[in-house]
Amino acid sequence: MKLNARELGTVLAALRYFQANKDDAIEALGNEYFTASGEVERVEGIEPLTAGEIDTLCENLNLGDNETVKIVWTAEDIWTLKPKWSLEKCDKWLMENRKAIQDRSIELGWEVIETLLL
């Protein structure tokens, strides 16, 4: 799906607004989410995106199809290694360590590319 500049700006603004006002938005909506058709339906078991997941989604929307390889780590990935942590704690840890993870992933990625090119 391609979005024009206005559509993308609106989607990004809505995501950032939700990210900044998540508790109020969830309280206002409860478990009701709008479907693509505009009808309201009750959806059980679907959790809103975490702050880190919204950051990743916004980055992906901004990047479009410009990248050929992208690695995304989520709070759920951290939770598989730390199952006693809450998803919020996993998300916070991921955001606090984001730069180190990115830097090290790039270093290791170059090693993989060089090995594959041999």
N, C-alpha and C positions, 0 to 999 in steps of 0.2 A: 504494500500500500504506500503510495506516494502522497505526501502532504505538501501543500504549498506553504509559503512563508507564514502567512496569517494563521493557517491551521496548526502548523508546528508551534508557533508562538503561543497560541491559545492552549494547546495540549501541555506544553512545558509549564506555562503559568499555572494551569490547573493542578498539575502534579506538584509543583513547588508549593502552591497554596495548601494542598492536602498535606504535604510533608510538614509544613510549619504549623498546621492546625489539626493534626491527625486526631487527637483525642476529641475535640469538639465535633469534627466531621463524623467520626464513628458514633458518637453519642446522638447526633442528629439523624443519622441514617440507620443506626442499628444494624441489623443483618440484611437490610434491603439494598440492593444494587440495581442500577438501571441496566437493562439488557440493550443489545444493539437496536432492537425494535422500538425502544422507548418504554416498553412495558416494565412494571415493577414486579420483581419476583424475589422471593425469599431464598437466599442461598446459605446453606449451613456448611460449616467446615472450611470456608474460604476466608483466609486471613488477609487483611490489607498488606500491601508491600511494606517492608521496613524502610527506614530512612536510607540505608545503604542501597537497597534494591531500587528505590526511586532515583537515587543518584545514578546508578548504572543504567536504568531505563532512559533517563534524560540524556546521558552521554551517548547511548546507542541511537536515540532519536536524532541527536545533533550530528552524529557521525554519518548516518545514513548507510549507504553501501560502499563507503570509501575504503573500508578495511577488508582484507582478505582473510585474516586470522585474528580472532579475538578470544581472550580467555577471561571468563567472568567467575569470580568467587562470590558466594552468597553466605548469608548468616547460616543457612541450612548446611552448607559445606563445613563450616566451623563446628556446628552443632554435632556433626557426625563424629568429630574428634573429641568434643567436650559435651556429651549428652546431658550432663547435670546442669549445664548453663542454660539460661533462658535464651530465646532467640534475640531478645533485646540486648542481652549481654554479649552474645556472639556478634551482633551487628555493630555494637559499640567497639568491640575489640577489633573487628575488621576495619572499621573506619580509622581507628587510632593507629593501625599498622599498615594501612593501605599503601603508603609510599614505599615502605620497606618491601612489601610483597611485590609491588610493581617493579621496583628496581631489580630485585633478585630474579623475578620471573623473566625479565628482559635478558639478564646475564645468562641464565640457563637456556633461554630460548635461542640465543646466538650459538651456544654450544650444540644444541640439537640441530640447528640449521647447518652449521659447519659439518657435523658428523654425517648428516643426510646427503650433503653435497659431495662427499668423498666417494 
